[in-house]
Amino acid sequence: MGADVKEKQGYKRSLGLFELVSLGVGGTIGSGIFVVPGIAAGISGPASLIAWLIVAVSAACVLLSLALPFLRCVPVYDIGEFL
């Protein structure tokens, strides 16, 4: 019985459109995270750190403005209840 059944070994190829697009977008964003700071530091020198801090504050503002409607529906507890 074992000789009749040919087992296929290896990985199943099951990447669809969503997985391939996700890999492409992840690679693009990942390379931007590691390459762009070096380019910015080469152009503007130490002032690029100030630009990154401004971007971080801006991103935090956007994050909080988008998260605020969801935070209002979550019950807020006093820290004393967990201690």
Biotite code that builds the C-alpha atoms (Angstrom):
import biotite.structure as struc

atoms = struc.array([
    struc.Atom([0.000, 0.000, 0.000], chain_id="A", res_id=1, res_name="MET", atom_name="CA", element="C"),
    struc.Atom([2.856, 2.432, 0.760], chain_id="A", res_id=2, res_name="GLY", atom_name="CA", element="C"),
    struc.Atom([4.416, 1.879, -2.669], chain_id="A", res_id=3, res_name="ALA", atom_name="CA", element="C"),
    struc.Atom([1.221, 2.851, -4.523], chain_id="A", res_id=4, res_name="ASP", atom_name="CA", element="C"),
    struc.Atom([0.829, 6.208, -2.808], chain_id="A", res_id=5, res_name="VAL", atom_name="CA", element="C"),
    struc.Atom([3.352, 8.775, -3.893], chain_id="A", res_id=6, res_name="LYS", atom_name="CA", element="C"),
    struc.Atom([3.754, 11.370, -1.173], chain_id="A", res_id=7, res_name="GLU", atom_name="CA", element="C"),
    struc.Atom([4.433, 14.842, -2.311], chain_id="A", res_id=8, res_name="LYS", atom_name="CA", element="C"),
    struc.Atom([6.994, 16.483, -0.062], chain_id="A", res_id=9, res_name="GLN", atom_name="CA", element="C"),
    struc.Atom([7.739, 20.161, 0.204], chain_id="A", res_id=10, res_name="GLY", atom_name="CA", element="C"),
    struc.Atom([5.769, 23.288, 0.759], chain_id="A", res_id=11, res_name="TYR", atom_name="CA", element="C"),
    struc.Atom([2.376, 23.973, -0.711], chain_id="A", res_id=12, res_name="LYS", atom_name="CA", element="C"),
    struc.Atom([2.306, 26.989, -3.012], chain_id="A", res_id=13, res_name="ARG", atom_name="CA", element="C"),
    struc.Atom([-0.596, 28.968, -1.682], chain_id="A", res_id=14, res_name="SER", atom_name="CA", element="C"),
    struc.Atom([0.291, 32.631, -1.984], chain_id="A", res_id=15, res_name="LEU", atom_name="CA", element="C"),
    struc.Atom([-2.585, 34.617, -3.322], chain_id="A", res_id=16, res_name="GLY", atom_name="CA", element="C"),
    struc.Atom([-2.912, 38.202, -4.434], chain_id="A", res_id=17, res_name="LEU", atom_name="CA", element="C"),
    struc.Atom([-3.316, 39.560, -0.891], chain_id="A", res_id=18, res_name="PHE", atom_name="CA", element="C"),
    struc.Atom([-0.189, 37.800, 0.366], chain_id="A", res_id=19, res_name="GLU", atom_name="CA", element="C"),
    struc.Atom([1.909, 38.954, -2.579], chain_id="A", res_id=20, res_name="LEU", atom_name="CA", element="C"),
    struc.Atom([0.747, 42.559, -2.256], chain_id="A", res_id=21, res_name="VAL", atom_name="CA", element="C"),
    struc.Atom([1.452, 42.433, 1.477], chain_id="A", res_id=22, res_name="SER", atom_name="CA", element="C"),
    struc.Atom([4.982, 41.193, 0.841], chain_id="A", res_id=23, res_name="LEU", atom_name="CA", element="C"),
    struc.Atom([5.587, 43.971, -1.688], chain_id="A", res_id=24, res_name="GLY", atom_name="CA", element="C"),
    struc.Atom([4.233, 46.726, 0.552], chain_id="A", res_id=25, res_name="VAL", atom_name="CA", element="C"),
    struc.Atom([6.144, 45.380, 3.554], chain_id="A", res_id=26, res_name="GLY", atom_name="CA", element="C"),
    struc.Atom([9.386, 45.327, 1.595], chain_id="A", res_id=27, res_name="GLY", atom_name="CA", element="C"),
    struc.Atom([8.848, 48.855, 0.352], chain_id="A", res_id=28, res_name="THR", atom_name="CA", element="C"),
    struc.Atom([8.048, 50.247, 3.787], chain_id="A", res_id=29, res_name="ILE", atom_name="CA", element="C"),
    struc.Atom([10.841, 48.254, 5.415], chain_id="A", res_id=30, res_name="GLY", atom_name="CA", element="C"),
    struc.Atom([13.460, 49.529, 2.998], chain_id="A", res_id=31, res_name="SER", atom_name="CA", element="C"),
    struc.Atom([12.199, 53.081, 3.501], chain_id="A", res_id=32, res_name="GLY", atom_name="CA", element="C"),
    struc.Atom([12.609, 52.774, 7.257], chain_id="A", res_id=33, res_name="ILE", atom_name="CA", element="C"),
    struc.Atom([16.246, 51.746, 6.931], chain_id="A", res_id=34, res_name="PHE", atom_name="CA", element="C"),
    struc.Atom([17.374, 53.726, 3.865], chain_id="A", res_id=35, res_name="VAL", atom_name="CA", element="C"),
    struc.Atom([15.660, 57.116, 4.184], chain_id="A", res_id=36, res_name="VAL", atom_name="CA", element="C"),
    struc.Atom([17.222, 58.106, 7.550], chain_id="A", res_id=37, res_name="PRO", atom_name="CA", element="C"),
    struc.Atom([20.692, 57.649, 6.059], chain_id="A", res_id=38, res_name="GLY", atom_name="CA", element="C"),
    struc.Atom([19.843, 59.781, 3.039], chain_id="A", res_id=39, res_name="ILE", atom_name="CA", element="C"),
    struc.Atom([18.272, 62.470, 5.225], chain_id="A", res_id=40, res_name="ALA", atom_name="CA", element="C"),
    struc.Atom([21.282, 62.524, 7.549], chain_id="A", res_id=41, res_name="ALA", atom_name="CA", element="C"),
    struc.Atom([23.595, 62.869, 4.566], chain_id="A", res_id=42, res_name="GLY", atom_name="CA", element="C"),
    struc.Atom([21.668, 65.857, 3.210], chain_id="A", res_id=43, res_name="ILE", atom_name="CA", element="C"),
    struc.Atom([20.830, 67.811, 6.341], chain_id="A", res_id=44, res_name="SER", atom_name="CA", element="C"),
    struc.Atom([23.279, 66.419, 8.888], chain_id="A", res_id=45, res_name="GLY", atom_name="CA", element="C"),
    struc.Atom([22.282, 66.467, 12.561], chain_id="A", res_id=46, res_name="PRO", atom_name="CA", element="C"),
    struc.Atom([19.219, 68.618, 11.788], chain_id="A", res_id=47, res_name="ALA", atom_name="CA", element="C"),
    struc.Atom([17.538, 65.489, 10.423], chain_id="A", res_id=48, res_name="SER", atom_name="CA", element="C"),
    struc.Atom([16.973, 64.392, 14.026], chain_id="A", res_id=49, res_name="LEU", atom_name="CA", element="C"),
    struc.Atom([14.819, 67.464, 14.599], chain_id="A", res_id=50, res_name="ILE", atom_name="CA", element="C"),
    struc.Atom([12.827, 66.609, 11.473], chain_id="A", res_id=51, res_name="ALA", atom_name="CA", element="C"),
    struc.Atom([12.276, 63.061, 12.740], chain_id="A", res_id=52, res_name="TRP", atom_name="CA", element="C"),
    struc.Atom([11.051, 64.424, 16.092], chain_id="A", res_id=53, res_name="LEU", atom_name="CA", element="C"),
    struc.Atom([8.590, 66.711, 14.289], chain_id="A", res_id=54, res_name="ILE", atom_name="CA", element="C"),
    struc.Atom([7.347, 63.754, 12.241], chain_id="A", res_id=55, res_name="VAL", atom_name="CA", element="C"),
    struc.Atom([7.000, 61.657, 15.404], chain_id="A", res_id=56, res_name="ALA", atom_name="CA", element="C"),
    struc.Atom([4.892, 64.341, 17.099], chain_id="A", res_id=57, res_name="VAL", atom_name="CA", element="C"),
    struc.Atom([2.761, 64.702, 13.982], chain_id="A", res_id=58, res_name="SER", atom_name="CA", element="C"),
    struc.Atom([2.240, 60.940, 13.731], chain_id="A", res_id=59, res_name="ALA", atom_name="CA", element="C"),
    struc.Atom([1.310, 60.787, 17.426], chain_id="A", res_id=60, res_name="ALA", atom_name="CA", element="C"),
    struc.Atom([-1.307, 63.501, 16.889], chain_id="A", res_id=61, res_name="CYS", atom_name="CA", element="C"),
    struc.Atom([-2.816, 61.598, 13.970], chain_id="A", res_id=62, res_name="VAL", atom_name="CA", element="C"),
    struc.Atom([-2.769, 58.371, 15.990], chain_id="A", res_id=63, res_name="LEU", atom_name="CA", element="C"),
    struc.Atom([-4.531, 59.947, 18.930], chain_id="A", res_id=64, res_name="LEU", atom_name="CA", element="C"),
    struc.Atom([-7.121, 61.677, 16.767], chain_id="A", res_id=65, res_name="SER", atom_name="CA", element="C"),
    struc.Atom([-7.980, 58.416, 15.046], chain_id="A", res_id=66, res_name="LEU", atom_name="CA", element="C"),
    struc.Atom([-7.948, 56.364, 18.252], chain_id="A", res_id=67, res_name="ALA", atom_name="CA", element="C"),
    struc.Atom([-10.030, 58.769, 20.341], chain_id="A", res_id=68, res_name="LEU", atom_name="CA", element="C"),
    struc.Atom([-13.474, 57.555, 19.159], chain_id="A", res_id=69, res_name="PRO", atom_name="CA", element="C"),
    struc.Atom([-12.490, 53.985, 20.020], chain_id="A", res_id=70, res_name="PHE", atom_name="CA", element="C"),
    struc.Atom([-11.081, 54.929, 23.415], chain_id="A", res_id=71, res_name="LEU", atom_name="CA", element="C"),
    struc.Atom([-14.345, 56.541, 24.493], chain_id="A", res_id=72, res_name="ARG", atom_name="CA", element="C"),
    struc.Atom([-16.217, 53.256, 24.332], chain_id="A", res_id=73, res_name="CYS", atom_name="CA", element="C"),
    struc.Atom([-13.619, 51.400, 26.444], chain_id="A", res_id=74, res_name="VAL", atom_name="CA", element="C"),
    struc.Atom([-14.307, 51.545, 30.175], chain_id="A", res_id=75, res_name="PRO", atom_name="CA", element="C"),
    struc.Atom([-11.584, 53.352, 32.125], chain_id="A", res_id=76, res_name="VAL", atom_name="CA", element="C"),
    struc.Atom([-10.726, 51.849, 35.497], chain_id="A", res_id=77, res_name="TYR", atom_name="CA", element="C"),
    struc.Atom([-8.938, 53.284, 38.462], chain_id="A", res_id=78, res_name="ASP", atom_name="CA", element="C"),
    struc.Atom([-5.488, 51.816, 38.947], chain_id="A", res_id=79, res_name="ILE", atom_name="CA", element="C"),
    struc.Atom([-6.444, 50.970, 42.534], chain_id="A", res_id=80, res_name="GLY", atom_name="CA", element="C"),
    struc.Atom([-8.846, 48.300, 41.267], chain_id="A", res_id=81, res_name="GLU", atom_name="CA", element="C"),
    struc.Atom([-5.962, 46.322, 39.775], chain_id="A", res_id=82, res_name="PHE", atom_name="CA", element="C"),
    struc.Atom([-3.673, 46.523, 42.828], chain_id="A", res_id=83, res_name="LEU", atom_name="CA", element="C"),
])
